[in-house]
């Protein structure tokens, strides 16, 4: 299930790489958020134009198609770093210590292997769309206003490559925890239990009330 998590830091090489990658992930997540906001403005403008001026935005659906990969994929690695993806941790939540890190290591390694194949597959899909000799460098385009589709298709392997780097760092973090026997490893999302989440929410609300 979904839960809150925290990521611990220290002064190791792993954390320095993690911090740099997190900057990239945060920037991509920001772009994804701006894409959502832009679609909202686009929808308002198109509906208003159709209702008041009988002239909606041409290619409205085409622009939505172009924006969907931005919204769907650019924030994936950011969420993985924070441990915000949906998890089924009924069994894993019962584990502690090295046993827990071994389980997380195996699961993360399997996902990493899958993402390597996804990067390869989505890049091949982009290559089928891109052509230097074609108009707008595209072999295919949208149906209405003929927008080239390769930019949207390129975003998917790029986002998956960033996620692959994140998964590799987390495999490194879990492997390090297995070797050292650390109770709270760095650079990996530590899933918090319900009581810890509740305590943090109380502290946040209390701090807000004190400010007022």
Secondary structure in CASP SS format (residue, H / E / C, confidence):
PFRMAT SS
TARGET T0000
AUTHOR 0000-0000-0000
METHOD secondary structure of the structure
MODEL  1
X C 1.00
X C 1.00
X C 1.00
X C 1.00
X E 1.00
X E 1.00
X E 1.00
X E 1.00
X C 1.00
X C 1.00
X C 1.00
X C 1.00
X H 1.00
X H 1.00
X H 1.00
X H 1.00
X H 1.00
X H 1.00
X H 1.00
X H 1.00
X H 1.00
X H 1.00
X H 1.00
X H 1.00
X H 1.00
X H 1.00
X H 1.00
X H 1.00
X H 1.00
X H 1.00
X H 1.00
X H 1.00
X H 1.00
X H 1.00
X H 1.00
X H 1.00
X H 1.00
X H 1.00
X H 1.00
X H 1.00
X H 1.00
X H 1.00
X H 1.00
X H 1.00
X H 1.00
X H 1.00
X H 1.00
X H 1.00
X H 1.00
X H 1.00
X H 1.00
X H 1.00
X H 1.00
X C 1.00
X C 1.00
X C 1.00
X C 1.00
X C 1.00
X C 1.00
X H 1.00
X H 1.00
X H 1.00
X H 1.00
X H 1.00
X H 1.00
X H 1.00
X H 1.00
X H 1.00
X H 1.00
X H 1.00
X H 1.00
X H 1.00
X H 1.00
X C 1.00
X C 1.00
X H 1.00
X H 1.00
X H 1.00
X H 1.00
X H 1.00
X H 1.00
X H 1.00
X C 1.00
X C 1.00
X C 1.00
X C 1.00
X C 1.00
X C 1.00
X C 1.00
X C 1.00
X C 1.00
X H 1.00
X H 1.00
X H 1.00
X C 1.00
X C 1.00
X H 1.00
X H 1.00
X H 1.00
X H 1.00
X H 1.00
X H 1.00
X H 1.00
X H 1.00
X H 1.00
X H 1.00
X H 1.00
X H 1.00
X H 1.00
X H 1.00
X H 1.00
X H 1.00
X H 1.00
X H 1.00
X H 1.00
X H 1.00
X H 1.00
X H 1.00
X H 1.00
X H 1.00
X H 1.00
X H 1.00
X H 1.00
X H 1.00
X H 1.00
X H 1.00
X H 1.00
X H 1.00
X H 1.00
X E 1.00
X C 1.00
X C 1.00
X C 1.00
X C 1.00
X H 1.00
X H 1.00
X H 1.00
X E 1.00
X C 1.00
X C 1.00
X E 1.00
X C 1.00
X C 1.00
X C 1.00
X C 1.00
X C 1.00
X C 1.00
X E 1.00
X C 1.00
X H 1.00
X H 1.00
X H 1.00
X H 1.00
X H 1.00
X H 1.00
X H 1.00
X H 1.00
X H 1.00
X H 1.00
X H 1.00
X H 1.00
X H 1.00
X H 1.00
X H 1.00
X H 1.00
X H 1.00
X H 1.00
X H 1.00
X H 1.00
X H 1.00
X H 1.00
X H 1.00
X H 1.00
X H 1.00
X H 1.00
X H 1.00
X H 1.00
X H 1.00
X H 1.00
X H 1.00
X C 1.00
X C 1.00
X C 1.00
X C 1.00
X C 1.00
X E 1.00
X C 1.00
X C 1.00
X E 1.00
X E 1.00
X E 1.00
X C 1.00
X C 1.00
X H 1.00
X H 1.00
X H 1.00
X H 1.00
X H 1.00
X H 1.00
X H 1.00
X H 1.00
X H 1.00
X H 1.00
X H 1.00
X H 1.00
X H 1.00
X H 1.00
X H 1.00
X H 1.00
X H 1.00
X H 1.00
X C 1.00
END
